[in-house]
Amino acid sequence: MAKNEKRVQVTLACEVCKRRNYITTKNKLNDRERIEMKKFCRWDRQHTLHKETR
């Protein structure tokens, strides 16, 4: 069975330290824009905004 091409892997980068901390998936049909999430950054030791990178 083939993998679903509607879901793509995206990398999330911290807006404070600019490190790429997380890899997640998103549905590119429903979420056309870049996603933003508040996630824990272990270098800053606090919850910061993480944005999708290319």
Buried (B, 14 or more C-beta within 10 A) or exposed (E): EEEEEEEEEBBBBBEEEEEEBBEEEBEEEEEEEEEEEEBEBEEBEEEBBBBBEE
